[in-house]
Amino acid sequence: MRRRTFRFETVESRSFRVLSLFFRPNQIDSPMSPTEIKLSQPGSSDADTETRSSRYEGPAFFSYGFRPFFLSAALFAGIAVPWWVLIFAAADSAGFLYPPREWHVHEMLFGFLSAVMTGFLLTAVPNWTGRLPVRGRALFGLWSLWLTGRLVLILPWPSPLVAALVDAAFLFAVAWIVWRELHASNSWGQAPIGILISAYASANAAFHVTALRGFPTDVTERVALALIMLLLTMIGGRVVPSFTREFLIQSRVKKLPPPLSRFDGLAIGLVIVAVLAWIAGPQHPVTGALLLTAGAIHIVRLSRWRGWQTWREPLILILHVGYAWLVLALLALGGAAIGVGFSQANAVHILTTGAVGAMTLGIMTRASLGHTGREKRAGVVTVAIYLLVNVGGLLRVATPHTEAPTAMTHLILGLAVVGWSGAYLLFALTYGRFLIRRNLDE
């Protein structure tokens, strides 16, 4: 086998390449430098064969993982959440595999978010490993497995065990793909990604086991939420300052976010300790103290990234807003643990509707523009998407959490859904046509 080295940078490769800094910080000299990627084809000895093997002639929608999974995640968030609110308002059992509350929690944590995460990983991993992306029939099969998982949880015909196995299989398949690519390219510096996605898949399987046995699912829910916080802390902690630095350099601003330091390691370490304590004892005073300490440290961390200087570019600013939601979630969960401030349920929604909502749409809009050959600039509609998801998050957090919801509760919750789900539907309506068509630069 002869290995050929090509030096290139795709339209948006820098967006995903930047993430590898967390795992291999010494392999990239600067955010502006191109990536050196090594490609090789088994049994191939000439460049023509290698070029032909990498050419994709199938449907554009299945040319890259972000296309089907970002669009599907947006449509699902725009439909499933309003559907759950209608079920909640009618006090209906719905006839799903699980009760409405458990179905809603599962589908947001392991249905919607798994699609966003998969779209991101299938686009990022080829840039980390130098291997061809999952595309064509393989991508269609993986996407079909995700879609089947959504259907078997609401349709009554499959047995509960079959439905659970089908849904659990999707994330394990994603984890297998990640590990396969890391092994094939010897990219063990990215192993933390494999560990996180494997833990995420295991949490989903554990949710099904406990739910099918009729046990409370709160522990598995906290495990999934803890993994989300860790992912946002580590990956967001690389993406946000890196994109900010690039923007400020282009704007000729001299004061830039500082490089990764021991302070960032301390901030991440505190979150790891705090979320482990939260999984074990969400109402323990020690847990509250750890979460509050982690939140306070991350206020300083966020301020070091100089987000206020990015107000001219919403594509960057939204990432700072999303990380601010994460900081607030740490503080709110800490307060809830000691009985101060938000309820536990509303504190969790600061993380899910606020941090996850803002960060996912920030990444999805930027990647969808860059990877389809479009200019990375937020237009009026994109700004509207950001406003809607944040207003929806604020209203959801403000919704009273009571056992006997009033008309006011239903009204605020309904408005929250209009904002939050409306943001994803607007993304699907606006960006969907980009995702189903070929790149502008092809």
Sequence and secondary structure as in RCSB ss.txt:
>XXXX:A:sequence
MRRRTFRFETVESRSFRVLSLFFRPNQIDSPMSPTEIKLSQPGSSDADTETRSSRYEGPAFFSYGFRPFFLSAAL
FAGIAVPWWVLIFAAADSAGFLYPPREWHVHEMLFGFLSAVMTGFLLTAVPNWTGRLPVRGRALFGLWSLWLTGR
LVLILPWPSPLVAALVDAAFLFAVAWIVWRELHASNSWGQAPIGILISAYASANAAFHVTALRGFPTDVTERVAL
ALIMLLLTMIGGRVVPSFTREFLIQSRVKKLPPPLSRFDGLAIGLVIVAVLAWIAGPQHPVTGALLLTAGAIHIV
RLSRWRGWQTWREPLILILHVGYAWLVLALLALGGAAIGVGFSQANAVHILTTGAVGAMTLGIMTRASLGHTGRE
KRAGVVTVAIYLLVNVGGLLRVATPHTEAPTAMTHLILGLAVVGWSGAYLLFALTYGRFLIRRNLDE
>XXXX:A:secstr
   EEEEE  SSHHHHHGGGGTT TTS S TTS EEEEE  TT  SHHHHHHHH   S GGGSSTHHHHHHHHHH
HHHHHHHHHHHHHHHT  TT SS HHHHHHHIIIIIIHHHHHHHHHHHHHHHHH      HHHHHHHHHHHHHHH
HHTT SSS HHHHHHHHHHHHHHHHHHHHHHHHHHT GGGHHHHHHHHHHHHHHHHHHHHHHTT   HHHHHHHH
HHHHHHHHHHHHHHHHHHHHHHHHHTT S       HHHHHHHHHHHHHHHHHHH TT HHHHHHHHHHHHHHHH
HHHTT GGGGTT HHHHHHHHHHHHHHHHHHHHHHHHTT SS HHHHHHIIIIIIIHHHHHHHHHHHHHHTTT  
    HHHHHHHHHHHHHHHHHHHS   SS  HHHHHHHHHHHHHHHHHHHHHHHHHHHHHSS  TT 
